[in-house]
Amino acid sequence: MYKILIVDDDSLVRRTFSTILSTEGYQTLEAESGLRGLELLSQFKPNLILCDYKMPGMNGLEFIERLKAMGDPTPIIMLTGYGDLSLTIRSIELGATEFLEKPAEAWYLKSVVKRVLESVKLSHTLTPILSMDEPESNYNYSGVTLVGNSPPMRELFKRVGVVSQNRVNILVEGETGTGKELVAKLIHASSYNREEPMVVVNCSALTETIMESELFGHVKGAFTTAVREKRGKFELAGRGTLFLDEISEITPDVQVKLLRVLQEREFEKVGGERVLAMEARVIASTNRNLEELVLEGKFREDLYHRLRVFTIKLPSLNERKEDIYHLALHFIRKYNMSFGKKIERVEGEVWKQLEQHHWSGNVRELENVIQQAVITSRGDYISQSDILLSSLNQKREAGIGVKKNARSLEEVEREHIANILMELEGNKSEAARILGVSRPTLNAKIARYNL
């Protein structure tokens, strides 16, 4: 049975929370002040602490500082009724696991407590799997994690914290593979509308006709294939978040229609006449320089300014190479769990390899390298031979083109599938998952390549 300590100077709040949590099978204990809460720690030994911010004598932030100074790892949910953004950021920085505004509805309180306790349980199961010490370098909120402790990442975390509780439009800029969608998810998860949907639209994957229908929806009979009414992404997002990935790829006509929606905060379905309210917060991302596209006449300036009310620029991995160590450990832990491996050590030269490499694919490229290394490792450690780095950048810098005797795409695919199957000892289901294809597709490729 999990034990929860409730620290709050308001007796009504303590009793209410205690009653709600007791019905879920938790054992609770109440403390009327921070000092009393500290006194009860050793005898009660809680699995979780709910602590109010505004209390006489010792406030919630001071309570967290005292707890961390004692070396106590108990997770803390900070309670407040004041909605202070700076308080949210400060409590997370000091070590609070979650942040909960009062009054909290019973269902939401129970869901937050359950999520935190499940996270703690998971972290305990990971400890014996990987013995490496990982410094506190992760920014985690509601299951969304960004890894890094470099100056550019600390600045990024600040900007996420500043904008998360505001409903302004946001433009996220960064190279391919830097984690733009992850930042959008973190902003959404940190917002007060995090229980609302977050809807993602990949603008580069849709034609102009499909894009309009995807964004705004359509009524039955709007065009030949419109056999039923469809809800668009704006409607599906509701009061949540609409993430427009690679916004630079939308056509001029769609730009005009998107601008109108952002200006008027309303839209109509394709073929429809009813006006619908647009309530979602829009986060757009791009790996191109929108300002240059505006100057070239390829992107509307008025839409550009509508989208970039608040801008977040993601650093490339080459600009924060001090984070490679933390990122690599994070991915080793991740794929230890995925593949049932027990990687506990990394050969010293591996770190030099990773730090000296030019990461054109950024964090996504690093994750792929680590994933492959975890799969190919034959013991409890990763060696230099397990690290396969792309040589594209070296070839570009040396002016080397594609050789005439380069292997075809089919040859490369055949070898890759064969290697995955060999490492997984013929487990086709797991191989299909790693390769990102269906089981029938994998079977067809095995037959085609005579594997």
C-alpha positions in Angstrom: 0.0 0.0 0.0 1.4 3.4 -1.0 1.6 6.0 1.8 1.0 9.7 1.0 1.9 12.6 3.3 -0.4 15.7 2.9 1.3 19.0 4.1 -1.1 21.9 4.2 -2.1 24.5 6.8 -5.8 24.3 5.6 -7.5 21.5 7.6 -10.4 21.3 5.1 -8.0 20.8 2.2 -6.1 18.1 4.1 -9.3 16.2 5.0 -10.7 16.5 1.5 -7.5 15.2 -0.1 -7.2 12.5 2.5 -10.7 11.3 1.9 -10.3 11.2 -1.9 -7.0 9.3 -1.8 -8.1 6.9 0.9 -11.0 5.7 -1.3 -8.3 4.7 -3.8 -6.6 2.5 -1.3 -3.7 4.9 -0.3 -2.7 5.3 3.3 -2.6 9.0 4.2 -1.2 11.1 7.0 -1.7 14.9 7.5 0.7 17.6 8.6 -0.4 21.2 9.3 3.0 22.8 8.5 6.3 22.2 6.8 8.1 21.6 10.0 5.5 19.0 11.1 5.8 17.3 7.8 9.6 17.0 8.2 9.1 15.5 11.7 6.7 12.8 10.3 9.0 11.7 7.5 11.2 9.3 9.4 8.3 7.5 11.1 5.8 7.5 8.3 8.2 7.0 5.4 5.8 8.2 2.6 6.0 7.2 -1.0 4.7 10.6 -2.1 4.3 14.1 -0.5 1.6 16.6 -1.4 2.8 20.0 -0.2 1.1 23.3 -0.3 3.1 26.4 -1.3 1.7 29.2 0.9 2.0 28.1 4.5 3.1 30.1 7.6 6.6 29.6 8.9 8.0 27.4 6.0 6.5 27.7 2.5 6.4 24.9 0.0 9.6 25.9 -1.8 11.5 26.0 1.5 10.1 22.6 2.4 11.4 21.1 -0.9 14.9 22.7 -0.3 15.0 21.2 3.2 13.9 17.8 1.9 16.5 17.7 -0.9 19.2 18.9 1.5 18.4 15.9 3.7 18.9 13.7 0.7 15.3 12.4 0.8 14.3 11.2 -2.7 10.5 11.2 -2.0 8.6 12.7 -4.9 6.7 15.9 -4.3 3.5 17.3 -5.8 3.4 21.1 -5.2 0.0 22.5 -4.4 -1.1 26.1 -5.0 -4.1 28.2 -5.6 -2.4 31.1 -7.1 -1.4 30.0 -10.7 2.0 31.7 -10.5 4.1 30.7 -13.5 7.4 31.6 -11.9 6.5 29.4 -8.9 5.8 26.5 -11.3 9.2 26.9 -12.9 11.0 27.3 -9.5 9.3 24.3 -7.9 10.3 22.1 -10.8 13.8 23.4 -10.7 14.1 22.6 -7.0 12.9 19.1 -7.6 9.1 19.0 -7.4 7.8 16.1 -9.5 4.5 17.6 -10.4 2.5 20.8 -9.9 -1.2 20.9 -9.0 -3.5 23.9 -8.8 -6.2 24.1 -6.1 -9.1 23.5 -6.0 -8.3 20.2 -7.8 -11.2 18.0 -9.0 -11.1 14.5 -7.5 -10.5 12.7 -10.7 -7.6 14.9 -11.7 -6.0 14.6 -8.2 -6.2 10.8 -8.4 -4.8 10.7 -12.0 -1.8 12.9 -11.1 -1.0 10.9 -8.0 -1.3 7.7 -9.9 1.0 9.0 -12.7 3.7 10.1 -10.2 3.6 6.8 -8.3 3.8 4.8 -11.5 6.8 6.9 -12.6 8.5 6.2 -9.3 7.8 2.5 -9.6 9.3 2.4 -13.1 12.5 4.2 -12.0 13.0 1.7 -9.2 12.8 -1.2 -11.7 15.4 0.5 -14.0 18.1 0.9 -11.3 19.5 -2.7 -11.3 19.4 -2.8 -15.1 21.8 0.1 -15.6 24.3 1.0 -13.0 25.6 4.1 -14.7 25.1 7.3 -12.8 23.2 9.8 -14.8 23.4 13.4 -13.6 20.1 15.4 -13.2 20.0 16.6 -16.8 16.4 15.8 -17.8 13.4 18.2 -18.0 10.4 16.0 -17.5 6.8 17.0 -17.4 3.7 14.7 -17.6 5.7 12.0 -19.3 7.4 14.2 -21.8 11.2 14.4 -21.4 13.9 16.6 -22.8 17.5 15.7 -22.0 20.3 18.2 -21.6 22.0 20.5 -19.1 24.0 22.7 -21.5 23.5 26.5 -21.5 21.5 26.4 -24.7 19.2 23.7 -23.2 18.8 25.6 -19.9 17.7 28.6 -21.9 15.3 26.5 -23.9 13.7 25.1 -20.7 13.2 28.7 -19.4 11.4 29.7 -22.6 9.2 26.6 -22.4 8.3 27.5 -18.8 7.6 31.1 -19.7 5.2 30.4 -22.6 3.5 27.2 -21.4 0.8 28.9 -19.4 0.0 31.4 -22.2 -2.3 30.8 -25.2 -0.1 32.7 -27.7 0.9 31.2 -31.0 4.4 29.7 -31.0 7.0 29.2 -33.8 9.5 26.4 -33.0 12.6 26.6 -35.2 15.4 24.1 -35.6 17.3 21.7 -37.8 15.8 18.3 -38.7 16.1 15.9 -35.7 16.5 18.5 -33.0 13.2 17.6 -31.3 10.7 20.3 -32.4 7.7 18.1 -31.9 9.0 17.0 -28.5 9.2 20.6 -27.5 5.6 21.2 -28.7 4.5 18.2 -26.6 6.3 19.6 -23.6 4.6 23.0 -24.0 1.2 21.3 -24.3 1.9 19.0 -21.3 2.9 22.0 -19.2 -0.1 24.1 -20.0 -3.3 24.3 -18.0 -5.2 22.8 -21.0 -3.0 19.7 -21.0 -6.1 17.5 -20.6 -7.4 18.7 -23.9 -6.1 17.0 -27.2 -2.9 17.8 -28.9 -3.3 17.2 -32.7 -0.3 16.9 -35.0 -0.4 17.8 -38.7 2.6 17.0 -40.9 2.3 19.8 -43.5 5.0 18.3 -45.8 3.1 15.0 -46.3 -0.1 16.5 -47.6 -1.2 18.0 -50.9 -3.0 21.3 -51.0 -6.4 19.7 -51.5 -5.9 17.2 -48.7 -4.4 19.8 -46.4 -7.5 22.1 -46.5 -9.8 19.1 -45.7 -7.4 17.9 -43.0 -7.3 21.3 -41.3 -10.9 22.5 -41.6 -12.8 19.3 -42.3 -15.5 18.9 -44.9 -19.2 18.3 -45.2 -20.8 15.3 -47.0 -20.8 15.9 -50.8 -18.2 18.7 -50.7 -16.3 16.8 -53.4 -16.6 13.5 -55.2 -15.0 11.3 -52.5 -16.6 13.2 -49.6 -19.1 10.4 -48.7 -19.5 11.5 -45.1 -18.8 14.6 -43.0 -15.3 14.9 -41.6 -14.0 16.8 -38.6 -10.9 18.8 -39.3 -7.8 19.1 -37.1 -8.9 22.5 -35.8 -12.2 21.0 -34.6 -10.5 17.9 -33.2 -8.0 20.0 -31.2 -10.8 21.8 -29.4 -9.3 24.0 -26.7 -6.0 22.0 -26.8 -3.0 22.4 -29.1 -2.7 22.2 -32.9 0.9 21.4 -33.9 1.7 22.3 -37.6 4.9 20.5 -38.3 7.0 21.9 -41.2 4.7 24.9 -41.7 7.0 26.2 -44.5 5.7 23.5 -46.9 2.1 24.8 -47.1 1.0 26.4 -50.4 0.2 30.1 -50.9 -3.6 29.3 -51.0 -3.5 27.4 -47.7 -1.4 30.2 -46.2 -4.2 32.6 -47.0 -6.9 30.4 -45.4 -4.7 29.7 -42.3 -4.1 33.4 -41.9 -7.8 34.1 -41.9 -8.4 31.5 -39.2 -5.7 32.9 -37.0 -7.0 36.4 -37.4 -10.7 35.7 -37.0 -10.4 32.7 -34.7 -13.1 31.0 -36.8 -13.4 28.7 -39.8 -15.8 26.9 -42.1 -15.6 23.3 -43.3 -14.9 22.7 -47.0 -18.3 22.9 -48.7 -19.9 24.0 -45.5 -21.7 27.3 -44.5 -21.7 27.1 -40.7 -19.0 29.1 -39.0 -17.1 27.2 -36.2 -15.0 28.8 -33.5 -11.3 28.1 -33.4 -10.2 27.7 -29.8 -6.9 25.8 -30.1 -3.4 27.2 -29.4 -1.3 26.9 -32.6 2.3 25.7 -32.4 4.1 25.7 -35.8 7.6 24.3 -36.5 10.0 24.7 -39.4 13.5 23.5 -40.3 13.9 26.3 -42.8 14.5 30.0 -42.3 11.0 31.5 -42.7 12.3 35.0 -42.7 14.3 34.3 -45.8 11.3 32.6 -47.4 9.3 35.8 -46.7 12.0 37.9 -48.4 11.9 35.6 -51.3 8.1 35.9 -51.6 7.5 32.2 -50.8 5.8 32.8 -47.4 3.3 35.5 -46.4 4.8 38.1 -44.1 1.5 38.6 -42.3 1.2 34.9 -41.6 4.8 34.8 -40.5 4.1 37.5 -37.9 0.9 35.7 -36.7 2.8 32.5 -36.1 5.8 33.9 -34.4 4.2 35.7 -31.5 6.6 33.7 -29.4 9.7 32.0 -30.9 11.7 29.1 -29.6 15.0 28.2 -31.4 16.3 24.7 -30.8 20.0 24.3 -30.8 21.6 21.7 -33.0 23.4 18.8 -31.3 26.7 20.2 -32.6 26.0 23.3 -30.5 25.5 21.4 -27.3 27.9 18.4 -27.5 28.2 18.4 -23.7 24.7 16.9 -23.7 25.8 13.8 -25.8 26.8 11.9 -22.7 23.4 12.4 -21.0 21.5 11.8 -24.2 23.4 8.5 -24.9 22.7 7.2 -21.3 19.0 8.1 -21.7 18.8 6.2 -25.0 20.7 3.2 -23.6 18.1 3.0 -20.7 15.3 3.4 -23.2 16.5 0.5 -25.5 17.6 -1.7 -22.6 13.9 -1.7 -21.7 12.7 -2.1 -25.3 15.0 -5.0 -26.2 15.4 -6.6 -22.8 19.1 -5.9 -22.8 21.3 -5.2 -19.8 23.9 -2.7 -21.1 25.8 -1.4 -18.0 29.1 -0.2 -19.4 30.4 1.8 -22.3 34.0 1.6 -23.7 35.9 4.8 -23.0 36.7 5.5 -26.7 33.0 5.4 -27.6 32.5 8.8 -25.9 35.4 10.3 -28.0 33.8 8.9 -31.1 30.4 10.4 -30.3 31.8 13.8 -29.3 34.0 14.2 -32.4 31.3 13.2 -34.9 29.4 15.9 -36.8 25.7 15.3 -36.2 23.9 16.4 -39.3 20.8 14.4 -38.1 21.1 15.8 -34.6 19.5 14.0 -31.7 17.5 11.7 -34.0 20.7 10.5 -35.6 22.3 9.9 -32.2 19.3 7.9 -31.0 19.5 5.7 -34.1 23.2 5.1 -33.5 22.6 4.1 -29.9 19.6 2.0 -30.8 21.8 0.0 -33.3 24.6 -0.2 -30.8 22.3 -1.7 -28.1 21.0 -4.3 -30.6 24.5 -5.3 -31.9 26.2 -5.4 -28.5 27.0 -9.0 -27.4 27.5 -8.5 -23.7 26.7 -6.0 -21.0 28.8 -3.2 -22.7 29.0 -1.1 -25.9 32.3 -1.1 -27.7 33.7 1.0 -30.5 32.8 -1.7 -33.0 29.1 -1.3 -32.1 29.1 2.4 -33.0 28.4 2.9 -36.7 28.6 6.6 -37.7 27.5 8.1 -41.0 30.3 9.3 -43.2 28.1 11.6 -45.3 29.5 14.8 -43.8 33.1 13.7 -44.3 32.3 12.9 -47.9 30.6 16.2 -48.4 33.6 18.1 -46.9 36.1 16.1 -49.0 34.0 16.6 -52.1 33.5 12.9 -52.6 30.4 12.0 -54.6 28.7 8.6 -54.8 31.1 6.0 -56.2 30.2 4.1 -59.3 30.4 0.8 -57.5 28.1 1.9 -54.6 25.6 -0.7 -53.6 22.0 -0.3 -54.6 19.2 0.6 -52.1 17.9 -3.0 -52.4 21.3 -4.4 -51.4 21.5 -2.1 -48.4 18.0 -3.0 -47.4 18.6 -6.7 -47.7 21.7 -6.6 -45.5 20.0 -4.4 -42.9 17.0 -6.8 -42.6 19.3 -9.8 -42.4 21.4 -8.2 -39.6 18.3 -7.3 -37.6 16.8 -10.8 -38.0 20.2 -12.3 -37.0 20.5 -10.1 -33.9 16.9 -10.9 -32.8 17.4 -14.6 -33.5 14.7 -14.7 -36.1 12.0 -12.9 -34.1 9.9 -11.5 -37.0 7.4 -9.5 -34.8 10.2 -7.6 -33.0 12.1 -7.1 -36.3 9.0 -5.7 -38.0 8.5 -3.3 -35.0 12.2 -2.1 -35.2 12.1 -1.7 -39.0 8.8 0.2 -38.8 6.9 -2.1 -41.2 4.0 -4.5 -40.9 4.5 -8.2 -40.4 3.2 -9.1 -43.9 5.5 -6.5 -45.4 8.5 -8.0 -43.6 7.5 -11.5 -44.8 7.3 -10.3 -48.4 10.7 -8.7 -48.1 12.2 -11.9 -46.6 10.8 -13.9 -49.5 11.9 -11.3 -52.0 15.5 -11.3 -50.7 15.6 -15.0 -50.1 16.6 -14.6 -46.5 
